[in-house]
């Protein structure tokens, strides 16, 4: 089964990595996979959920992912991966480029919007591992670059994905609001 291979591959390459929360890194892609499974996504999409951070956070190349899991999975991972920080300034240029890249990928693979919303929701739910300045930056970028992209896609999302997309978008908006309250010290 391709999903079992992806889990083993991701676990091998994320081995020894920790998230800023202190948990093993592999817990994050496994939560993404479980959430996608709960939304009724296909095995291919679950596989992408498990592999989504590999090319960005490990030495694994897109070519290796393609050789092991096929072109479509490798391309979805590509569209979900941030490009090298060295190419971008600190003024949000990288965040805008990344949102544009996700939107570009969604034209061919609209499922990546559901994967990315799951990823961002999990990241929002684990922001407690970051200092206040980084938390605020993530929320600013979410509001400025990503939420507008998702709103733009609301009318374009295929019918089969609407329910999952809308559910996740609502949850992300609630998490953003909660984090904004935390960052400003106000109450929800």
N, C-alpha and C positions, 0 to 999 in steps of 0.2 A: 504494500500500500504506500502510495507516494507521501501521504501525510506522515506516516511513521518514519520514513526516511528523512523528511524535512525536520522533524522534531530532533532526531538523532544528530543530523548535520548542524542544526542551529545550536543544540546543546554543546556539541564538540567545539564549535567556534566561539561561542559566548562564554565558554568555561573560563573561570577566574575573573570575569568581568562583574562588576557590581554597579548597581544604580546608586544615585546619590542618596537614596533612602537607606542604603546599606544592604538591601536584598540582592540575591543573585540576579543578574541581568536576565537570564532565561525566563524568569517568572513573568516578565512583561510580555514577550511574544506569546507565551502560553496563555496568558489571560486574554490577549487579543483573539487567539484561536478559539478559546472557549466562548467568548462573547459572540464571535461570528457564527459559531456552531449553534448557539442559542437563537440566533436570528435566521437559522435555516439556510445558511450559505453553503455552497458546494465545497467538495473536498479541495478543488483547485484554489478557491478563495481562502479556505482555512490554511492551506499550504503557504500562500502568499503572506497571510497574517503571521505565520511562524517565522518566515524568512525576511520580513520587511525591513529589519534593521541590519541585516548581515553585511551588505556592501557598504553601508554607511559607517558601521562601528567595528568592523573586523577587516582583516586583509583579504577576505573572500571577494573575488571579482564577479562581475556579471556573467562573464564567460563560464566560470565554474558553475554558477547557478543554472545557466542555460544548459550546460552539458549534463547536469544531474537532473534537472526538473523541467526542461523545455523552454522554448522561446517565449511563450506567453507569460509564464511565471516570472522569468527573468526580466521581461519588459515591465511587468507590473511592479516588481521590486525596484527597478530603475526609476520609474515615475514616483515611487513613494520615498526615494532616498534623496536627502539633501546633497547638494554638490559641495565640493571642497571649499572650506571657509576662506582659504587664501585668495580666492577670486573676488571676494565681496568685501565691501566696507561694513561699518558697524551701524549704518543709518537705516537699517531695515531693507536694504537692497537684497540681501540674501533671502529674507522672508518673502519679499514680493516675488523674487525669482522662483522660489520653492512653490508658492501658491500657483503661479503661472504654470509651472511644470506639472503639478497635480492636475490642474484643469486640462492641460494638453493631453495627459494620459487618460483622463476620464472620457475624452472624446472616443477613444478606442475601447477602454475598459472602465465603464461607469462604476463597476464594483469597487474600484480603488477608493471612491469617495466614502463608501461604507467602512472600508478597512481604515482609512485615514481618520475618519470620525472616531472609530473605536480606539485608535492609537492616541489621538489627542484627548479623548475622554479619560483614558487610563493615565496619561501624563498629567492631566489636570487633577486627577484624584490622588496623585502622588507628589504634588508640588511641595509638600511639607519637607521634602528632602533638600529643597533649595533655599538659599538665603532670600530675604525679602526683595532685594533689588532684581534678582533673576526671576522671581515669581512675577513681579510687576511687569518686567519686560515680556515674559511669555504671554501674559494676559493682554498687553498692548498689541503684540503681534497677532494674537488670535482675533482680537476685535478689528484691527485695521486691515489685515490681509486675508485671513482665512474665513471668518464668518461672512464677509461680503462675497467671497468666491462660492461658498456653499449656498447662499441665498440666490445667487445667479443661476446655480445648477438646479434649484427646486423645480423649475418648469421643464427641465431637460432630462431629469432622471427617469430611467425606464420604469414602467408600471410595476414590474416585479420587485424593484428595489425601494419603492416609495415608502412603504411602511417602516422598513429598517432605517432608511435614511432620515425620515422625519423623527422617529423615536430617538435616534442618536443625536440629531441636531438639537432637539429639545434638551436632552441631558447635558450636552456640551454647553449650551447657553446657560443653564442653571449652574453648572460648575464654574463658568466664567464669572457669573454674578456673585457666587459665593466667594470666589477668590478675590474679586474686586473689593468686597466688603472686608475681607480679612486684611487686604493690603492697605485699606484706608482706615481700618479700625472701627468701621461702622457696623451696625448689627443688621442681620438679614431679617 
